Amino acid sequence: MKKKEVKSEFYIRKEKDIGDVMVVGAGIAGIQASLDLANSGFKVYLVDKAPAIGGHMAQFDKVFPTLDCSMCIESPKFIECDRHPNIEILTYTEFARLKGDAGNFQVTLIKKPRYIQLDKCRGCCACAQYCPVNIPDIYNQNLSYTKAVHIYFAQAVPLISYIDPDECLFLRNKKCNICLGVCEDKAIDFHQKEEEMEVEVGAIILAPGYEVFDPGPRADYGYGKIKNVITSLEFERILNADGPYRGEVVRLSDEKPPRKMAWIQCVGSRQVLPGGHSYCSAVCCMYAIKQVILAKERVSQLEATIFHNDIRSYGKDFEQFYQRAKSLPEVQFIRSYVSIGREIPENRNITIRYSRNGSVKEDEFDMVVLSVGMTPSKDIEKMAEEIGIRINPHGFCETNNANLMETNRPGVFVSGAFGGPKDIPESVMTGSGAAGLCGQILFSRRGRLARERVYPPERDVSAEKPKVGVFICH
């Protein structure tokens, strides 16, 4: 692969050689692995099929059990990756093929067209402002609308627009080219094509992440038919201050605050029914507890009920977090399997049947949140076959029991939820672990491709008059 020219005068490229490590997947695990490797003196290619790095963590409001802002934790890592001289970010790019052995892999990537020139776009969003086509916003779980040309989310890295080819009027039938006229930087390029590129690396870390379970095909939850039955990730976007409702907890049917909510646990997990998964997704109990606490903060009189099989609060401070939620007024945890009854036409409320004290009860709720579990990404099986790694019966990557980052193919490692359901701290840990294993097999190449920052020369200003600069973004 042809090396990119250094854009900044403060970087000096060292000896030319093949790449060191490719990280496939730029969620929190892939980002952590990339930063650890880059700081250790290895050249890293960070690849993701999405238009920006960040993965699912970029969609969350807060993280459990500390309730720290998710984006406040992750977005500084975005910037660090973007500015790091040893990391090359390749977004909107998919893995295609792999050849070679550990220490000498040849990876073929498919770079999808953005129809935007990366070196010209400055993220001003003028194209989105004038675009006449409204489409559901995938980042907001289709709860709001965006334009056919847009930036993936406000803090996206790279902060560059992309055009949806299935929705753009020009790409579909040549009927509209407003964005060409309003883009002052002449960044729109409708002639871009899919590109195939090859990269040589010594090791690979697979961190493609996961997908959330889709309860739609199953009729027992009413999802997709009953307006106020939503998934936990949709509720996460509702809670988020950058989400479709600017952090206000509202029902989808009338955009009014709910007074009585239910969370149904283990949707798609710990089930032997057709369409479900037998494994525990590891995070659902705790994120539901987090959502209850956050919802109570915003709707103080909210009555919240969590229907569960059992609460698995196994991590550090998880039990205290559970007890904190349990002690809140009008919050109850009911251990019972449930079934959605019906939607009441007059108020769009939902009835839920459950068992308690040996009898079946039915209760009415304004809003129901389905705590959906993790499932392997749809393209995982094809990727695993191409790479030559094994998949376990649940569809996740099969790893060495003595080392959960090792696959059956030397030089190929795993991090994050690709190895099985994990929360954020454990994903970060496996990212750092996989980076360490790469450094172990590539130690002789450490520093060969590293670029050093060269800072401007300093001068003595002790005798000069003090100056203050104020720089305001707009």
KACORVEN-V107802 format. One line per field, one symbol per residue. ss: DSSP state (a for helix, b for strand, c for the rest). psi: psi as a letter, one per 30 degrees, with the letter a starting at -180 (. if undefined). Layout:
BEGIN
ss->???
psi->???
END
This chain:
BEGIN
ss->ccccccccccbbccccccccbbbbcccaaaaaaaaaaaaccccbbbbcccccccaaaaaccbbccccbbaaaaaaaaaaaaaacccbbbbccbbbbbbbbbccbbbbbbbbccccbcccccccccaaaaacccbbbccccccccbbbcbbcccccccccccbbcccccaaaaaccccaaaaacccccbccccccbbbbbbbcbbbbcccbbbccccccccccccccccbbbaaaaaaaaccccccccccccccccccccbbbbbbbbccccccccccccccccaaaaaaaaaaaaaaaccccbbbbbbcccccccccaaaaaaaaaccccbbbbbccbbbbbbccccccbbbbbbbccbbbbbbbcbbbbbbcbbbcccaaaaaaaacccbcccccbccbccbccbcccccbbbcaaaaccccaaaaaaaaaaaaaaaaaacaaaccccccbbccccccccccccccccccccc
psi->kkkkkkekfgkkkakklllekkjjkhaeeeeeeeeeeeffgkkkjjkkflflleaffffldlklgfhlkeffeeeeeeeeeefkfgkjkjlhkkkelklalkfikjkkljjkkfgkjefekghfgeeeefkfjklkjeeghgfalalfklkelegkjkikllkjfffkeefeghfkhefeefjfghfkjfgklkkkkkkklflkkjhfbllkkjfefkfffgkfekegjlleeeeeeefkfgafghfkjllfeghlkkfjlkkjlhjflhkglkfakflkgffeeefeeeeeeeeeefjegkkkkjklelkiifakgeeeeeeeeffkkgkkkkjkklkkdlkjeegglkkkklkkhglklklkkekkkjikaklklegeeeeeeeehlkklffflkklkffjgfkafkkfklklaffglklaeeeeeeeeeeeeeeefefgefgkfegkkkkjlkklljgfflkkkkkjjkk.
END
